[in-house]
Amino acid sequence: MATRTRRPRAADRARDGSRRRLPMRLLLPCLLLVALMAMLMLRGYVHSEILADHRVQAPASADRVPERILEGGPVIDTRSGRTQSLSLKDHHVVLTFDDGPDPEWTPKVLDVLKKHQAHAVFFVTGTMASRYPDLVSRMVEEGHEVGLHTFNHPDLSYQSKKRIDWELSQNQLAISGAAGIRTSLFRPPYSSFADAMDNKSWPVTEYIGTRGYITIVNNTDSEDWRKPGVEQIIRNATPKGGKGAIVLMHDSGGDRHQTVQALDRFLPQLKGQGYEFDNLTEALGAPSAHTQVTGAELWKGKAWVFLVGASDHITEVLVVALAIIGFLVISRFVLMLLLSGVHARRVRRRGFRWGDPVFEPVSVLVPAYNEAKCIENTVRSLMASEHPIEVLVIADGSSDGTARIVEAMGLPNVRVVRQLNAGKPAALNRGLANARYDIIVMMDGDTVFEPSTVRELVQPFGDPRVGAVAGNAKVGNRDSLIGAWQHIEYVMGFNLDRRMYDVLRCMPTIPGAVGAFRRSALERVGGMSDDTLAEDTDITMAMHRDGWRVVYAEKARAWTEAPETVQQLWSQRYRWSYGTMQAIWKHRRALVERGPSGRFGRVGLPLVSLFMVLAPLLAPLIDVFLIYGLVFGPTQKTVMAWLGVLAIQVVCAAYAFRLDREKMTHLISLPLQQILYRQLMYVVLLQSWITALTGGRLRWQKLRRTGVVEAPGGPVPRQRTRGANDSSDQGERRPVG
């Protein structure tokens, strides 16, 4: 009895004390995902999509506010236990601008101030300062003062002391990174005149003082946010009776062209009346509110500004990538719907023929590596074929008695060829060398054919231009959830694709489960190659480059056993996606060649690269932005957009099922497939990309089989007389004649 070999577990390998390490191909996707989500969270925070609080407190009683504050000036100092308010001298005006900096309007405001040699105070929010640090730096360089206006612009009367500290420190961090300074000036969001202070806002003002800040409100409101017109803004901003004033204006928060125009007229007009326009400390004759930041605090601020800029740029790239994937997905769906319909009408029209009917016998090659559980079903399904065949089972070093099971069946026209384990391409080439006939059918050892499959599969060879034919591979074990998802994928993603590629004459893959080749075509391209892990894709591309037509036979149905666990599915798709990348790279010279090779290179390779490699790689962005939109909004638009994409997929899937005459009931699991199954495929493809980019090599991995797949309506196979663990087939030889 053959002994079962066991791959050493990671735990076994680590018993010597060595530390287990996560493979780089797994570590990099995880790190990339974490970095991407971190950048999106940072972007959402800076754009006030996360932790933003837009509540505004209603007016409250003011009986606990000191009288000298209510009747005092707009500068309130509660530092070190003081309760002091200050006003400006007559004919002194301090212009203050809230909510910036804004990339459009702040530069125009700064230009007008510079033109008229006036200084001002800009109360910036941390969100805007983080995004536009150059403007904050310019304010400081041109002699203006900068003050805090919180980070996210919440009404602080609703916030805890911890949140207030956070708002101040983050606002200060942004200013430090932008201009290398700290400031002691603060203006609360939604503030007004000093006499508007109440029992809700006064405790906040007191607490702000304990943190070392002077609170600045205003005593003259231009009301420019109402956009009342230039003349009205000037009238509102002009102090009464030559008194000093702190004027409230805005350089952000919407269209500020009236503010800019009013400012350009207001400054020379009041200067002509003897007014001076200084920043706050100049007007008060006090030391500057700015202090230089150095050391770790400075670098922390610069790092923050850098990360915010990076998050914005990365988000911009992701949005572009999302637009690209949207275009690719929609384009692929449209092409599939249109061209698959063209293909179906062409091959189903009355009197359609590929050419003269093909009656000649064919050779069926069945490469088998440890297929004891499946091989009897496979061979018996071939024996029911309506077309004359010979069957060659190539036992590729099997250790489970696969070859002995076939020999024990004692079936006519079935031969067993043994070889040392050399891989599927070598097994197929060995079978090709021993085949008698000029048409070669290839299938997997876990697949069963319907009686008409071979006949339908070889009819396209009536056209002498056809070198290879792709059959219709179907999932036989579709009863489980994973099987049902793969069933949808096979019907929609594979067979609908093949109809499209057939019409475009650039079929990328003859499925290993059911395909046929003209022997002369195989020999001209050198047979099956082991250069890639996707030998079926490799040989198909080679056929195109050699000038052969590759077509799709929808009625040549084969039932294959799909992976039944996530681990098996991962292994299979990882090999497929990595092998496809290898095949594209191998045949890249077709892009610059002439003739049939050049046509495939300039039509087929770009389509395959876009639809089978790039689109699946970028497709996770749809789900990333779905999650982002659900959490941070706009939720309704996000859900509608996702449902729209799902609706398109449902339409395509329903059309594919109708073409294949499949029951629509399996589509019930389609929404869940899009949420769970598709994510797994994304990670597999990303891992394949990283494996390719890091120069890693991936071995072929054998999937465990159960032998449950039978052709629908076919006879129940007889019970085997020999067990699955019969003597090893490896290295034994039998006559092939």
C-alpha positions in Angstrom: 0.0 0.0 0.0 1.3 3.4 -0.9 2.2 5.7 1.9 0.7 9.1 2.0 3.2 11.9 2.0 2.6 14.9 4.2 3.8 18.4 3.6 5.6 19.6 6.7 3.5 22.1 8.7 4.7 25.5 9.6 4.5 24.5 13.2 6.7 21.5 12.5 9.3 23.6 10.7 9.3 26.0 13.7 10.0 23.4 16.4 13.7 24.1 16.1 13.0 27.5 17.6 13.0 29.5 14.4 10.3 32.2 14.2 7.5 31.7 11.8 7.3 34.4 9.2 4.4 35.6 7.2 5.2 35.1 3.5 5.9 38.4 1.7 3.2 37.7 -0.9 0.7 37.7 2.0 2.3 40.4 4.1 2.4 43.0 1.3 -1.3 42.8 0.5 -2.1 43.1 4.1 0.1 46.1 4.5 -1.2 47.7 1.3 -4.8 47.2 2.5 -4.0 48.7 5.9 -2.2 51.7 4.3 -5.0 52.3 1.9 -7.7 52.3 4.6 -5.5 54.5 6.8 -5.2 57.1 4.0 -8.9 57.0 3.3 -9.7 57.5 7.0 -7.2 60.4 7.2 -8.8 61.9 4.1 -12.3 61.5 5.6 -11.1 63.1 8.9 -9.5 66.1 7.2 -12.5 66.6 5.0 -14.8 66.6 8.0 -16.4 63.4 7.0 -15.3 61.7 10.2 -15.9 63.1 13.7 -17.6 66.2 12.3 -20.3 67.6 14.6 -22.6 70.1 12.9 -24.9 70.8 15.8 -25.3 74.5 16.8 -26.4 75.4 20.4 -29.6 77.4 20.8 -29.3 80.7 22.8 -29.3 80.2 26.6 -29.4 82.3 29.7 -26.4 84.6 30.5 -26.8 85.0 34.2 -23.5 83.3 35.0 -21.5 85.4 32.5 -19.6 88.3 34.2 -21.1 91.7 33.4 -17.7 93.1 32.4 -17.5 90.4 29.7 -21.0 91.1 28.3 -20.4 94.8 28.2 -16.7 94.6 27.3 -14.7 94.5 24.1 -14.2 91.7 21.6 -10.9 90.5 23.0 -11.5 88.2 26.0 -8.6 87.1 28.2 -9.3 84.4 30.8 -5.7 83.1 31.2 -4.3 82.5 34.6 -7.7 83.1 36.3 -8.2 86.5 34.7 -11.5 87.8 33.5 -10.6 90.7 31.2 -11.9 92.1 28.0 -10.1 94.6 25.6 -11.2 96.9 22.9 -9.3 98.6 20.1 -8.3 102.3 20.0 -10.3 104.6 17.8 -9.5 104.5 14.0 -7.9 101.1 14.4 -9.5 98.2 12.5 -8.5 94.5 12.7 -9.9 92.6 9.7 -10.6 88.9 10.6 -11.3 86.2 8.1 -12.9 82.9 9.2 -13.0 79.3 7.9 -10.1 79.3 5.5 -7.7 79.0 3.9 -9.6 78.4 0.6 -7.5 77.6 -2.5 -9.6 80.0 -4.6 -10.6 83.0 -2.4 -7.8 83.2 0.2 -5.1 84.1 -2.4 -7.4 86.8 -3.8 -7.9 88.2 -0.3 -4.2 88.2 0.4 -3.5 89.9 -2.9 -5.9 92.8 -2.0 -4.4 93.1 1.5 -0.9 93.2 0.0 -2.0 95.7 -2.6 -3.3 98.1 0.0 -0.5 97.3 2.6 -3.0 96.1 5.2 -2.6 93.3 7.8 -5.3 91.1 9.1 -6.0 88.0 11.3 -7.0 84.7 9.6 -8.8 82.2 11.9 -8.1 79.0 10.1 -9.6 75.6 10.6 -7.3 72.6 11.0 -9.0 70.8 8.1 -8.3 73.6 5.6 -4.8 74.4 7.0 -3.8 70.8 6.6 -4.9 70.7 3.0 -3.5 74.1 2.0 -0.4 74.7 4.1 1.2 77.0 1.5 -1.5 79.6 2.1 -1.0 79.5 5.9 2.8 80.0 5.3 2.0 82.9 3.0 -0.2 84.6 5.6 2.6 84.5 8.1 5.3 85.6 5.7 3.2 88.7 4.6 2.8 89.9 8.2 -0.7 88.6 9.0 -1.6 86.8 12.2 -3.1 83.3 12.3 -5.5 82.1 14.9 -7.2 78.8 15.8 -10.8 78.2 14.6 -10.8 74.5 15.8 -10.0 71.5 13.5 -13.5 70.4 12.4 -15.5 73.6 13.2 -17.9 72.1 15.9 -19.9 74.1 18.4 -17.6 73.6 21.4 -20.5 74.1 23.9 -21.6 70.6 22.9 -18.1 69.1 23.3 -16.2 67.5 26.3 -13.0 69.0 27.5 -11.1 66.1 25.9 -12.7 66.9 22.5 -11.9 70.6 23.0 -8.3 69.8 23.7 -8.2 67.5 20.6 -9.7 70.3 18.4 -7.1 72.8 19.7 -4.1 70.5 19.4 -4.9 69.2 16.0 -5.5 72.8 14.7 -2.2 73.8 16.3 -0.5 70.8 14.7 -1.7 71.8 11.2 -0.5 75.4 11.7 2.9 74.2 13.0 3.4 71.9 10.0 2.3 74.6 7.6 4.1 77.7 8.9 6.4 76.5 11.7 4.6 78.5 14.4 2.2 78.3 17.3 -0.5 80.9 17.9 -2.2 82.1 21.1 -5.3 83.5 19.3 -8.6 81.6 19.2 -12.0 82.2 17.8 -14.9 79.8 18.6 -17.0 78.6 15.7 -20.4 80.2 15.5 -19.3 83.1 17.8 -20.7 86.6 17.6 -20.4 89.7 19.7 -19.3 89.6 23.4 -22.8 90.4 24.6 -24.0 87.1 22.9 -21.9 85.1 25.4 -24.2 82.8 27.5 -24.1 80.1 30.1 -23.2 77.5 27.5 -20.4 79.3 25.7 -18.8 81.1 28.7 -17.5 77.9 30.4 -15.8 77.0 27.1 -14.2 80.4 27.0 -13.0 80.1 30.5 -11.5 76.7 29.8 -9.9 77.9 26.6 -8.0 80.5 28.8 -6.6 77.8 31.0 -5.1 76.3 27.9 -3.2 79.6 27.2 -5.4 81.1 24.5 -7.0 84.5 24.1 -10.5 84.4 22.7 -11.3 86.9 19.9 -14.9 87.5 18.9 -16.0 90.6 16.9 -17.9 93.8 17.3 -18.6 94.5 13.6 -20.1 91.9 11.3 -19.9 92.4 7.5 -22.4 89.6 7.0 -20.6 88.8 3.8 -21.7 85.2 4.2 -25.2 86.4 3.2 -23.9 87.8 -0.1 -25.9 91.0 0.3 -23.9 92.9 -2.4 -20.7 94.9 -2.3 -22.2 98.1 -1.1 -24.0 96.5 1.8 -20.9 94.6 2.9 -18.9 97.9 3.0 -21.7 99.6 5.0 -21.8 96.6 7.5 -18.1 96.6 7.9 -17.6 100.3 8.5 -17.1 101.2 12.2 -19.5 103.7 13.6 -18.3 107.1 14.8 -14.6 106.5 14.1 -14.3 103.8 16.8 -12.0 100.8 16.6 -13.4 97.6 15.4 -12.7 93.9 14.9 -14.5 93.1 11.6 -15.8 89.7 10.8 -15.4 88.5 7.2 -14.9 85.1 5.5 -12.3 83.9 3.0 -13.9 80.4 2.7 -17.2 78.6 2.8 -18.5 79.4 -0.6 -18.4 82.1 -3.3 -16.6 85.1 -1.8 -16.2 87.3 -4.9 -18.4 90.0 -3.2 -16.0 89.9 -0.2 -13.0 90.4 -2.4 -14.6 93.2 -4.4 -15.8 94.9 -1.2 -12.4 94.6 0.4 -10.7 96.3 -2.6 -12.9 99.3 -2.1 -13.3 99.2 1.7 -9.5 99.5 2.4 -8.7 102.7 0.5 -12.0 104.2 1.5 -11.3 103.9 5.3 -7.6 104.6 5.0 -8.7 107.9 3.5 -10.7 108.5 6.7 -7.6 107.9 8.8 -8.1 104.3 9.8 -5.2 101.8 10.2 -5.4 98.2 9.3 -3.1 96.1 11.6 -3.1 92.6 12.9 -4.4 92.2 16.5 -1.2 92.4 18.5 -0.1 95.4 16.4 -3.4 97.1 17.2 -3.1 96.3 20.9 0.6 97.1 21.1 1.2 93.6 22.5 3.9 91.0 21.7 3.2 88.9 18.7 0.8 86.0 19.1 3.1 83.8 17.1 6.0 81.7 18.6 8.4 79.6 16.5 8.2 75.9 16.7 11.3 73.8 16.6 12.5 70.2 17.1 10.1 67.3 17.4 7.0 69.5 17.4 8.0 71.0 14.1 8.7 67.7 12.4 5.5 66.2 13.8 3.6 69.0 12.2 5.4 68.7 8.9 4.8 64.9 8.9 1.1 65.6 9.5 0.9 68.0 6.6 2.8 65.5 4.4 0.4 62.7 5.2 -2.6 64.8 4.6 -1.3 65.8 1.2 -0.5 62.2 0.5 -4.0 61.1 1.5 -5.5 63.7 -0.9 -3.3 62.6 -3.8 -3.9 58.9 -3.1 -7.6 59.6 -3.0 -7.4 61.5 -6.3 -5.6 58.5 -7.8 -8.2 56.1 -6.4 -11.0 58.2 -7.8 -9.4 58.1 -11.2 -8.9 54.3 -10.8 -12.5 54.0 -9.8 -13.5 55.8 -13.0 -11.3 53.5 -15.0 -12.7 50.4 -13.4 -16.2 51.7 -13.9 -15.5 52.2 -17.5 -13.9 48.8 -17.9 -16.8 47.0 -16.1 -19.5 48.7 -18.1 -17.6 48.2 -21.3 -17.1 44.6 -20.6 -20.7 44.1 -19.7 -21.9 45.9 -22.9 -19.5 43.9 -25.1 -20.5 40.7 -23.5 -24.2 41.4 -23.9 -23.9 42.5 -27.5 -21.3 40.1 -28.8 -22.5 37.0 -27.0 -25.9 37.7 -28.6 -24.2 37.9 -32.0 -22.4 34.6 -31.3 -25.6 32.9 -30.2 -27.6 34.0 -33.3 -24.8 33.0 -35.6 -24.3 29.5 -34.3 -28.0 28.8 -33.7 -29.4 29.9 -37.0 -31.0 27.3 -39.1 -28.6 25.5 -41.4 -25.5 26.7 -39.6 -22.5 24.5 -40.2 -18.8 25.0 -39.5 -18.0 23.1 -42.6 -18.2 19.4 -43.7 -19.4 17.2 -40.8 -16.5 15.6 -38.8 -16.9 11.9 -38.4 -13.3 10.8 -38.0 -12.2 9.2 -34.7 -10.4 11.4 -32.2 -8.0 10.8 -29.4 -9.0 11.9 -25.9 -6.1 12.7 -23.5 -6.8 12.5 -19.8 -3.8 13.6 -17.7 -4.3 12.2 -14.2 -2.3 12.8 -11.0 -3.9 11.0 -8.0 -7.4 11.0 -9.5 -8.5 7.7 -8.0 -11.7 9.2 -6.7 -12.8 10.6 -10.1 -11.1 8.7 -12.8 -13.8 5.9 -13.1 -16.6 8.4 -13.6 -14.4 10.3 -16.2 -13.6 7.2 -18.3 -17.2 5.8 -18.1 -18.6 9.1 -19.3 -16.2 8.9 -22.3 -17.4 5.3 -23.1 -20.9 6.7 -23.6 -19.6 9.1 -26.3 -21.6 9.3 -29.5 -18.4 10.0 -31.5 -15.7 7.4 -32.1 -12.8 7.9 -29.7 -9.7 6.4 -28.2 -8.9 7.3 -24.6 -5.4 7.7 -23.3 -5.1 8.1 -19.5 -1.7 9.5 -18.7 -0.9 8.5 -15.1 1.6 11.3 -14.2 3.3 9.6 -11.3 0.1 8.9 -9.4 0.5 7.2 -6.0 -3.1 6.3 -5.3 -3.7 3.5 -7.9 -5.3 5.7 -10.6 -3.8 3.7 -13.4 -4.7 0.3 -11.9 -8.3 1.5 -11.5 -8.5 2.3 -15.2 -6.9 -1.0 -16.2 -9.2 -3.0 -14.0 -12.2 -1.5 -15.8 -11.1 -3.5 -18.9 -12.7 -1.1 -21.4 -12.0 -1.2 -25.1 -10.1 1.7 -26.7 -8.8 2.8 -23.3 -5.1 2.8 -22.8 -3.0 3.8 -19.8 0.3 5.5 -20.2 2.5 5.7 -17.1 5.3 8.2 -16.5 7.2 9.6 -13.6 5.6 12.8 -12.2 6.5 15.6 -14.6 3.5 17.9 -14.6 0.4 18.3 -16.7 2.1 19.8 -19.8 4.5 16.9 -20.0 1.6 14.4 -19.5 -0.3 16.0 -22.3 2.7 15.9 -24.6 3.3 12.2 -23.7 -0.3 11.5 -24.6 0.0 13.5 -27.9 3.0 11.3 -28.8 1.0 8.2 -28.2 -2.2 9.4 -29.8 -3.4 7.7 -33.1 -5.7 10.4 -34.5 -5.4 13.9 -36.0 -7.9 15.6 -33.7 -6.9 15.7 -30.0 -9.4 16.3 -27.2 -8.0 17.2 -23.8 -9.9 17.0 -20.5 -9.1 16.9 -16.8 -9.2 13.7 -14.7 -12.0 15.1 -12.5 -14.3 15.9 -15.5 -17.2 14.0 -17.1 -18.5 14.4 -20.6 -22.0 14.1 -21.9 -22.5 11.6 -24.7 -22.7 14.4 -27.3 -19.7 16.4 -25.9 -17.0 15.0 -28.2 -19.2 15.1 -31.3 -20.1 18.8 -30.6 -16.5 19.7 -29.7 -14.9 18.5 -32.9 -17.5 19.8 -35.5 -15.7 23.2 -35.8 -12.8 21.4 -37.3 -14.8 21.2 -40.5 -13.4 24.6 -41.0 -9.8 24.1 -42.0 -8.9 27.5 -40.4 -9.9 26.3 -36.9 -6.9 25.1 -34.9 -8.6 24.8 -31.4 -12.0 24.6 -29.9 -13.1 25.6 -26.4 -15.9 23.7 -24.8 -18.6 24.7 -22.3 -17.2 23.8 -18.8 -19.8 23.6 -16.1 -19.7 23.1 -12.3 -21.0 19.7 -11.4 -20.9 20.1 -7.6 -23.0 23.3 -7.4 -25.1 22.3 -4.3 -22.8 24.0 -1.8 -22.7 27.8 -1.5 -19.1 28.0 -2.9 -20.1 25.6 -5.7 -23.1 27.8 -6.5 -20.9 30.9 -6.7 -18.5 29.2 -9.0 -21.4 28.0 -11.1 -22.5 31.6 -11.6 -18.9 32.5 -12.4 -18.5 29.8 -14.9 -21.7 30.5 -16.8 -21.4 34.3 -16.7 -17.7 35.1 -16.3 -16.2 32.3 -18.4 -18.7 31.1 -21.1 -20.2 34.5 -21.8 -16.7 35.8 -22.1 -15.8 33.1 -24.5 -18.7 34.0 -26.8 -17.4 37.6 -26.8 -13.8 36.6 -27.5 -14.9 34.2 -30.2 -16.6 37.0 -32.1 -13.5 39.2 -31.6 -11.3 36.3 -32.7 -9.1 36.5 -29.6 -10.2 33.7 -27.3 -7.6 33.7 -24.5 -8.1 30.3 -23.0 -9.1 26.8 -24.1 -10.3 25.3 -20.7 -8.3 22.4 -19.5 -11.6 20.6 -18.6 -12.9 20.5 -22.2 -10.9 21.5 -25.3 -9.9 20.1 -28.7 -6.9 20.8 -30.9 -5.8 20.0 -34.4 -2.7 17.8 -34.1 -0.9 19.7 -36.8 -1.6 23.0 -35.1 -0.2 21.7 -31.8 2.9 20.4 -33.5 3.5 23.7 -35.2 3.6 25.6 -32.0 5.7 23.1 -30.2 3.1 21.3 -28.1 2.2 22.0 -24.5 4.7 24.2 -22.7 5.6 24.3 -19.0 6.8 27.9 -19.2 3.7 29.0 -17.3 1.3 27.7 -14.7 -1.6 28.3 -17.2 -0.6 25.9 -20.0 -4.1 26.1 -21.4 -3.9 29.9 -21.8 -0.3 29.7 -23.1 -1.2 27.2 -25.8 -4.2 29.2 -26.8 -2.2 32.4 -27.3 0.4 30.5 -29.3 -2.4 29.2 -31.6 -3.6 32.7 -32.3 -0.1 33.9 -33.0 0.4 31.0 -35.4 -2.6 32.2 -37.4 -5.2 29.6 -36.3 -8.8 30.3 -35.4 -9.9 29.4 -31.9 -13.7 29.1 -31.4 -16.2 28.3 -28.8 -18.6 25.3 -29.0 -21.5 26.0 -26.6 -23.1 22.5 -26.9 -19.9 20.7 -26.0 -20.6 20.5 -22.3 -18.3 19.1 -19.6 -19.0 18.8 -15.9 -16.1 19.5 -13.7 -15.6 19.3 -10.0 -15.0 22.8 -8.6 -13.1 23.4 -5.3 -15.3 22.8 -2.3 -13.2 24.8 0.3 -11.9 28.3 0.5 -8.3 27.0 0.7 -8.7 24.8 -2.4 -10.4 27.6 -4.3 -7.6 30.0 -3.3 -4.9 27.6 -4.5 -6.7 27.1 -7.8 -7.4 30.7 -8.6 -4.0 31.8 -7.4 -2.4 29.5 -9.9 -4.8 30.6 -12.7 -4.3 34.3 -12.2 -0.5 34.0 -11.8 -0.3 31.7 -14.8 -2.4 34.1 -16.9 0.1 36.9 -16.1 2.9 34.7 -17.1 1.3 33.9 -20.4 0.6 37.5 -21.2 4.3 38.3 -20.4 5.5 35.4 -22.5 3.6 36.5 -25.6 4.2 40.2 -25.2 6.2 40.4 -28.4 2.9 39.9 -30.3 2.3 43.6 -29.6 4.9 44.6 -32.2 4.7 41.8 -34.6 2.8 41.7 -37.9 0.3 39.3 -39.3 -2.0 37.1 -37.2 0.4 37.4 -34.2 0.3 41.2 -34.4 -3.5 41.2 -34.6 -3.8 39.1 -31.5 -1.1 41.2 -29.8 -2.9 44.5 -30.5 -6.5 43.2 -29.9 -6.4 40.1 -27.8 -3.6 40.9 -25.3 -4.9 44.4 -24.4 -8.4 43.0 -23.9 -7.2 40.1 -21.8 -4.9 42.4 -19.8 -7.7 44.9 -19.2 -10.6 42.6 -18.5 -8.8 39.6 -16.8 -5.9 41.3 -15.0 -6.3 45.1 -14.6 -10.1 45.3 -14.1 -10.2 42.6 -11.3 -7.2 44.2 -9.7 -9.0 47.6 -9.5 -12.5 46.3 -8.9 -12.0 46.2 -5.1 -12.2 50.0 -5.2 -15.9 49.7 -5.9 -16.3 47.9 -2.5 -13.8 50.2 -0.7 -15.7 53.3 -1.7 -19.0 51.4 -0.9 -17.8 50.9 2.7 -16.5 54.4 2.9 -19.8 55.8 1.6 -21.9 53.7 3.9 -19.9 54.8 6.9 -19.2 58.5 6.1 -21.8 59.3 3.4 -23.5 60.1 1.2 -25.0 56.8 2.1 -28.1 56.9 -0.1 -26.1 57.8 -3.3 -23.5 55.2 -2.4 -26.1 52.4 -2.0 -27.9 53.4 -5.2 -24.6 53.3 -7.2 -23.7 49.9 -5.8 -27.2 48.6 -6.5 -26.9 49.9 -10.1 -23.7 48.0 -10.6 -25.3 44.9 -9.1 -28.4 45.3 -11.4 -26.1 45.4 -14.4 -24.4 42.2 -13.2 -27.8 40.5 -12.6 -28.9 41.4 -16.2 -25.7 39.9 -17.6 -25.9 36.8 -15.4 -29.6 36.3 -16.3 -28.8 36.6 -20.0 -25.9 34.2 -19.6 -28.1 31.7 -17.8 -30.7 32.0 -20.5 -28.2 31.4 -23.2 -26.9 28.3 -21.4 -30.5 27.2 -20.5 -29.7 27.1 -16.8 -32.1 27.5 -14.0 -32.4 31.1 -12.7 -32.7 29.9 -9.1 -29.0 29.9 -8.6 -28.9 33.6 -9.1 -30.4 34.1 -5.7 -26.9 33.9 -4.3 -25.5 36.5 -6.7 -25.7 39.5 -4.2 -23.9 37.5 -1.6 -21.3 36.4 -4.2 -20.6 40.0 -4.9 -20.0 40.7 -1.2 -18.0 37.7 -0.2 -16.7 35.6 -3.0 -15.6 38.5 -5.1 -13.4 39.8 -2.3 -11.6 36.5 -2.2 -10.9 36.7 -5.9 -9.5 40.2 -5.4 -7.0 39.2 -2.7 -6.0 36.2 -4.8 -5.2 38.4 -7.8 -3.4 41.0 -5.7 -1.3 38.2 -4.2 -0.5 37.0 -7.8 0.5 40.5 -8.7 2.8 40.8 -5.7 4.3 37.3 -6.4 5.0 38.4 -10.0 6.5 41.8 -9.0 8.7 40.3 -6.2 10.0 37.6 -8.5 8.4 34.8 -6.6 7.7 31.4 -8.1 4.5 29.4 -7.6 4.3 25.7 -7.8 1.4 23.8 -9.3 -0.9 22.7 -6.4 -3.1 19.6 -6.5 -6.7 20.0 -5.4 -8.4 17.3 -3.3 -11.2 15.6 -5.2 -14.4 13.8 -4.0 -15.6 12.1 -7.2 -19.2 13.3 -6.8 -19.6 14.8 -10.3 -21.6 12.9 -12.9 -23.0 14.0 -16.3 -26.7 14.9 -15.8 -28.9 12.1 -16.8 -26.0 9.8 -17.3 -25.8 6.2 -16.0 -24.6 5.6 -12.5 -21.0 4.3 -12.6 -20.3 0.8 -11.4 -18.5 0.5 -8.1 -14.7 0.2 -8.4 -13.2 -3.1 -7.4 -10.0 -1.7 -6.3 -9.4 0.9 -3.6 -8.2 4.4 -3.9 -4.9 3.5 -2.3 -3.9 0.6 -4.5 -0.2 0.3 -5.4 1.7 3.2 -6.7 1.6 3.8 -10.5 4.7 5.9 -10.4 7.4 4.7 -12.7 5.6 1.7 -14.1 5.4 1.2 -17.9 2.9 -0.5 -20.1 2.9 -1.0 -23.9 1.3 1.9 -25.7 0.6 0.2 -29.0 
